Amino acid sequence: MTSLHLALGILALSAIPLALLCLGDPKRRRAARSEGVTVTSLRRRLLVIAICLPGVGSLMLGDTAAFMIWLGATALVGWGLAAAFAVPRADR
């Protein structure tokens, strides 16, 4: 397995809890004046751990190239999700 294949696999594993973390973001929900299920801080911490575990796994395998690709791609996916779930401001 090449580093790129490993990085894409662990990115897919990290993207799921990252999307769940974005969906339950309390600041985004307040800005949208959205009601619904609140996400506890314990659940948010567990989601952060779930996001980081695949990257730690690639380090434990000794594939630092896959870890660096995963690190950059996870930040990019997180930024994209934050932009996708952003609430447009009404005062513009």
Contact map, one row per residue, 1 for C-alpha under 8 A:
11101100000000000000000000000000000000000000000000000000000000000000000000000000000000000000
11111100000000000000000000000000000000000000000000000000000000000000000000000000000000000000
11111110000000000000000000000000000000000000000000000000000000101100000000000000000000000000
01111111000000000000000000000000000000000000000000000000000000000100100000000000000000000000
11111111100000000000000000000000000000000000000000000000000000000000000000000000000000000000
11111111110000000000000000000000000000000000000000000000010000000100000000000000000000000000
00111111111000000000000000000000000000000000000000000000000000000110110000000000000000000000
00011111111100000000000000000000000000000000000000000000000000000000010000000000000000000000
00001111111110000000000000000000000000000000000000000000000000000000000000000000000000000000
00000111111111000000000000000000000000000000000000000110000000000000010000000000000000000000
00000011111111100000000000000000000000000000000000000100000000000000010011000000000000000000
00000001111111110000000000000000000000000000000000000000000000000000000000000000000000000000
00000000111111111000000000000000000000000000000000100100000000000000000000000000000000000000
00000000011111111100000000000000000000000000000001110100000000000000000001000000000000000000
00000000001111111110000000000000000000000000000000100000000000000000000001001100000000000000
00000000000111111111000000000000000000000000000000000000000000000000000000000000000000000000
00000000000011111111100000000000000000000000001101100000000000000000000000000000000000000000
00000000000001111111110000000000000000000000001100100000000000000000000000000100000000000000
00000000000000111111111000000000000000000000000000000000000000000000000000000100100000000000
00000000000000011111111100000000000000000000001000000000000000000000000000000000000000000000
00000000000000001111111110000000000000000001001100000000000000000000000000000000000000000000
00000000000000000111111110000000000000000000000000000000000000000000000000000000110010000000
00000000000000000011111110000000000000000000000000000000000000000000000000000000000010000000
00000000000000000001111111001000000011100000000000000000000000000000000000000000000000000000
00000000000000000000111111111000000000100000000000000000000000000000000000000000000000000000
00000000000000000000000111111100000001100000000000000000000000000000000000000000000000000000
00000000000000000000000011111110000000000000000000000000000000000000000000000000000000000000
00000000000000000000000011111111000000000000000000000000000000000000000000000000000001100000
00000000000000000000000111111111111000000000000000000000000000000000000000000000000000000000
00000000000000000000000001111111110000000000000000000000000000000000000000000000000000000000
00000000000000000000000000111111110000000000000000000000000000000000000000000000000000100000
00000000000000000000000000011111110000000000000000000000000000000000000000000000000000100000
00000000000000000000000000001111111000000000000000000000000000000000000000000000000000000000
00000000000000000000000000001111111100000000000000000000000000000000000000000000000000000000
00000000000000000000000000001000111110000000000000000000000000000000000000000000000000000000
00000000000000000000000000000000011111000000000000000000000000000000000000000000000000000000
00000000000000000000000100000000001111100000000000000000000000000000000000000000000000000000
00000000000000000000000101000000000111110000000000000000000000000000000000000000000000000000
00000000000000000000000111000000000011111011000000000000000000000000000000000000000000000000
00000000000000000000000000000000000001111111000000000000000000000000000000000000000000000000
00000000000000000000000000000000000000111111100000000000000000000000000000000000000000000000
00000000000000000000000000000000000000011111110000000000000000000000000000000000000000000000
00000000000000000000000000000000000000111111111000000000000000000000000000000000000000000000
00000000000000000000100000000000000000111111111100000000000000000000000000000000000000000000
00000000000000000000000000000000000000001111111110000000000000000000000000000000000000000000
00000000000000000000000000000000000000000111111111000000000000000000000000000000000000000000
00000000000000001101100000000000000000000011111111100000000000000000000000000000000000000000
00000000000000001100100000000000000000000001111111110000000000000000000000000000000000000000
00000000000000000000000000000000000000000000111111111000000000000000000000000000000000000000
00000000000001001000000000000000000000000000011111111100000000000000000000000000000000000000
00000000000011101100000000000000000000000000001111111110000000000000000000000000000000000000
00000000000001000000000000000000000000000000000111111111000000000000000000000000000000000000
00000000000000000000000000000000000000000000000011111111100000000000000000000000000000000000
00000000011011000000000000000000000000000000000001111111110000000000000000000000000000000000
00000000010000000000000000000000000000000000000000111111111000000010011000000000000000000000
00000000000000000000000000000000000000000000000000011111111100000010000000000000000000000000
00000000000000000000000000000000000000000000000000001111111110000000000000000000000000000000
00000100000000000000000000000000000000000000000000000111111111110110000000000000000000000000
00000000000000000000000000000000000000000000000000000011111111110010000000000000000000000000
00000000000000000000000000000000000000000000000000000001111111100000000000000000000000000000
00000000000000000000000000000000000000000000000000000000111111100000000000000000000000000000
00000000000000000000000000000000000000000000000000000000011111110000000000000000000000000000
00100000000000000000000000000000000000000000000000000000011111111110000000000000000000000000
00000000000000000000000000000000000000000000000000000000011001111111000000000000000000000000
00100000000000000000000000000000000000000000000000000000000000111111100000000000000000000000
00110110000000000000000000000000000000000000000000000000010000111111110000000000000000000000
00000010000000000000000000000000000000000000000000000011011000111111111000000000000000000000
00000000000000000000000000000000000000000000000000000000000000011111111100000000000000000000
00010010000000000000000000000000000000000000000000000000000000001111111110000000000000000000
00000011011000000000000000000000000000000000000000000010000000000111111111000000000000000000
00000000000000000000000000000000000000000000000000000010000000000011111111100000000000000000
00000000000000000000000000000000000000000000000000000000000000000001111111110000000000000000
00000000001000000000000000000000000000000000000000000000000000000000111111111000000000000000
00000000001001100000000000000000000000000000000000000000000000000000011111111100000000000000
00000000000000000000000000000000000000000000000000000000000000000000001111111110000000000000
00000000000000000000000000000000000000000000000000000000000000000000000111111111000000000000
00000000000000100000000000000000000000000000000000000000000000000000000011111111100000000000
00000000000000100110000000000000000000000000000000000000000000000000000001111111110000000000
00000000000000000000000000000000000000000000000000000000000000000000000000111111111000000000
00000000000000000000000000000000000000000000000000000000000000000000000000011111111100000000
00000000000000000010010000000000000000000000000000000000000000000000000000001111111110000000
00000000000000000000010000000000000000000000000000000000000000000000000000000111111111000000
00000000000000000000000000000000000000000000000000000000000000000000000000000011111111000000
00000000000000000000000000000000000000000000000000000000000000000000000000000001111111000000
00000000000000000000011000000000000000000000000000000000000000000000000000000000111111100000
00000000000000000000000000010000000000000000000000000000000000000000000000000000011111110000
00000000000000000000000000010011000000000000000000000000000000000000000000000000000011111000
00000000000000000000000000000000000000000000000000000000000000000000000000000000000001111100
00000000000000000000000000000000000000000000000000000000000000000000000000000000000000111111
00000000000000000000000000000000000000000000000000000000000000000000000000000000000000011111
00000000000000000000000000000000000000000000000000000000000000000000000000000000000000001111
00000000000000000000000000000000000000000000000000000000000000000000000000000000000000001111
